């Protein structure tokens, strides 16, 4: 498999279609347009080495075949300081992430060595005042609810838009 130069790899947890559509619309409405290259996403890893592309595809395919869709919960709005996000909770997604982190041990960046706070960024790199205003406006519109992550996706980082390498649907029966 071609590693396409040195473009790092990003691993995301896939939202169900209704949440993906809703949060992508919120990003389009509130993320600074000149920096909004992406649809709604939940980043698990920011920068796996490009040389790991074939290995990542093989490992993620195996995990997706083993596990059923993974339970998650929308908690509400989350402050990013100079941005706004939708806060998500999923102990099982974090366990899956730990499996991936263990597999790629020794290859993870400093940022990817730490357990993330699961979220979907709606707005980023704005003033604190602008972020707080959006959080106030969205308060009560993001209702807590259960959902299931439907898979994981692998992308190449190109400095702007991400290039999708492959998606892996959860289709197994295993639980974390």
Residue pairs with C-beta under 8 A, 6 or more apart in sequence:
1 53
1 54
1 57
2 53
3 50
3 51
3 53
4 50
4 53
4 156
4 163
5 50
6 50
7 50
7 156
7 157
7 158
7 163
8 46
8 47
8 48
8 49
8 50
8 156
8 157
9 45
9 47
9 48
9 49
9 50
9 52
9 53
9 56
9 154
9 155
9 156
9 157
9 165
10 43
10 45
10 46
10 47
10 48
10 154
10 155
10 156
10 157
10 162
11 43
11 44
11 45
11 48
11 56
11 60
11 100
11 152
11 153
11 154
11 155
12 41
12 42
12 43
12 44
12 152
12 153
12 155
13 42
13 44
13 70
13 72
13 90
13 93
13 118
13 149
13 151
13 152
14 20
14 42
14 149
14 150
14 151
14 152
14 153
14 167
15 23
15 40
15 41
15 42
15 120
15 147
15 149
15 150
16 147
16 148
16 149
16 150
19 40
19 74
19 120
19 147
20 39
20 40
22 40
23 40
23 86
23 120
23 122
24 39
24 40
26 40
26 86
26 122
26 138
27 36
27 38
27 39
27 40
27 121
27 122
27 123
28 36
30 84
30 122
30 123
30 134
31 121
31 122
31 123
31 124
32 123
32 124
32 125
32 126
35 124
35 125
37 160
37 161
37 162
38 161
38 162
40 120
41 120
41 153
42 88
42 93
42 118
42 119
42 120
42 149
43 116
44 93
44 97
44 100
44 116
44 152
45 97
45 100
45 101
45 104
45 108
45 112
46 109
46 111
46 112
47 109
47 111
47 112
47 157
48 56
48 104
48 107
48 108
48 112
49 107
50 156
52 104
52 107
53 154
53 165
56 104
56 154
57 154
57 165
57 166
59 100
59 103
60 100
60 152
60 154
60 166
60 168
61 168
63 96
63 99
63 100
63 152
63 168
64 151
64 152
64 168
64 169
64 170
64 171
64 172
65 171
65 172
66 172
66 174
67 96
67 170
67 172
67 174
67 175
67 176
68 170
68 171
68 172
68 173
68 174
68 175
69 148
69 149
69 150
69 151
69 170
70 90
70 92
70 93
70 96
70 148
70 149
70 170
70 176
71 90
71 92
71 146
71 147
71 148
71 149
72 88
72 89
72 90
72 93
72 118
72 146
72 147
72 148
72 149
73 88
73 89
73 90
73 144
73 145
73 146
73 147
74 86
74 87
74 88
74 142
74 143
74 144
74 145
74 146
74 147
75 86
75 87
75 88
75 89
75 144
76 86
76 87
76 142
76 143
76 144
77 84
77 85
77 86
77 87
77 135
77 138
77 139
77 142
78 84
78 85
78 86
78 87
78 117
78 119
79 85
79 131
79 132
79 135
80 119
80 121
80 123
80 124
80 131
81 128
81 131
82 124
82 125
82 126
82 127
82 128
82 131
83 121
83 122
83 123
83 124
83 125
83 126
83 131
84 121
84 122
84 123
84 131
84 134
84 135
84 138
85 119
85 120
85 121
85 122
86 119
86 120
86 122
86 142
87 117
87 118
87 119
88 118
88 119
88 120
89 118
90 118
90 149
92 175
92 176
93 118
93 149
94 115
94 118
95 176
96 152
96 176
97 115
97 116
98 115
101 108
101 112
101 113
122 134
122 138
123 130
123 131
123 134
149 170
150 169
150 170
151 167
151 168
151 169
151 170
152 167
152 168
152 170
153 164
153 166
153 167
153 168
154 164
154 165
154 166
154 167
154 168
155 162
155 163
155 164
155 165
156 162
156 163
156 165
